């Protein structure tokens, strides 16, 4: 059974579908912010990232299962979500060697100047 839509409703949906999404502001995730704050406070950033990595791994496992057993919407989400998870994991792998040689002091951290 399909839902029924008014002509006006279909036009509004068509307009919305044709509207491009602008890239979201600066690329700074919660993981980025938590890592920086942990480093500023001389907290255990490695532990934070280990826990986050484990959570991402578990989420990837659930997404693979959704691709096998889910609805079309689940499958499409499972196709899209891993890119975001992989980006966080890649940031972690890239940043780990940079964190290892030095423990940051608050004065060495500055806000990124780039609006990426």
C-alpha positions in Angstrom: 0.0 0.0 0.0 1.4 3.4 -1.0 0.7 6.7 0.8 -1.4 9.2 -1.1 0.0 12.8 -1.5 -1.7 16.0 -2.6 -0.4 17.7 -5.7 0.9 20.5 -3.6 2.6 18.1 -1.3 4.3 16.3 -4.2 5.5 19.7 -5.6 7.0 20.7 -2.2 8.8 17.3 -1.9 10.1 17.7 -5.5 11.4 21.2 -4.7 13.0 19.9 -1.5 14.6 17.0 -3.4 16.1 19.4 -6.0 17.6 21.6 -3.3 21.3 21.0 -2.8 22.7 20.6 0.6 25.6 23.0 1.3 28.6 21.4 3.0 28.3 21.6 6.7 30.5 24.3 8.3 33.9 23.6 9.7 34.8 19.9 9.8 35.1 19.4 13.5 33.4 16.4 15.0 32.7 15.7 18.7 35.5 13.2 18.5 37.9 16.0 17.4 36.7 18.3 20.2 36.9 15.6 22.9 40.4 14.7 21.8 41.6 18.3 21.9 40.0 18.9 25.3 41.5 15.7 26.7 44.9 16.8 25.5 44.5 20.2 27.0 43.5 18.8 30.3 46.3 16.2 30.2 43.7 13.6 30.4 44.0 10.2 28.8 43.2 10.9 25.1 44.4 7.4 24.1 41.8 5.8 26.4 39.1 8.0 24.9 40.1 7.1 21.4 40.4 3.3 22.3 36.8 3.4 23.7 35.6 5.3 20.6 37.4 2.9 18.3 35.7 -0.1 20.0 32.3 1.7 19.7 32.9 2.3 16.0 33.9 -1.3 15.4 30.7 -2.5 17.1 28.7 0.0 15.0 30.3 -1.3 11.8 29.4 -4.9 12.8 25.8 -3.9 13.3 25.7 -2.1 9.9 27.0 -5.2 8.1 24.2 -7.2 9.7 21.7 -4.5 8.7 22.9 -4.8 5.1 22.2 -8.6 5.2 18.9 -8.5 7.0 17.4 -5.0 6.9 14.8 -3.1 4.9 15.8 -1.0 1.9 16.1 2.1 4.2 18.4 0.1 6.5 20.6 -1.1 3.6 20.9 2.5 2.2 21.9 3.8 5.7 24.3 0.9 6.1 25.9 1.9 2.8 26.3 5.6 3.9 27.2 5.4 7.6 30.5 3.6 7.3 32.1 6.5 5.5 31.6 8.7 8.5 32.8 6.0 10.9 35.8 5.3 8.7 36.7 9.0 8.6 36.8 9.1 12.4 38.9 5.9 12.5 41.3 7.4 9.9 41.6 10.6 11.9 42.5 8.5 15.0 45.1 6.5 13.0 46.6 9.7 11.5 46.7 11.6 14.8 48.0 8.8 17.0 51.6 9.1 15.9 51.5 12.9 16.3 50.3 12.6 19.9 52.8 10.0 20.9 56.0 12.0 21.0 54.6 14.9 23.1 52.1 15.5 25.8 50.5 18.8 24.8 50.5 21.7 27.2 47.5 24.0 27.1 49.7 26.8 25.6 50.6 24.7 22.6 47.0 24.2 21.5 45.4 26.9 19.4 42.1 26.9 17.7 42.5 25.7 14.1 42.6 28.8 11.8 41.2 26.9 8.8 37.5 26.9 8.2 37.6 23.5 6.5 
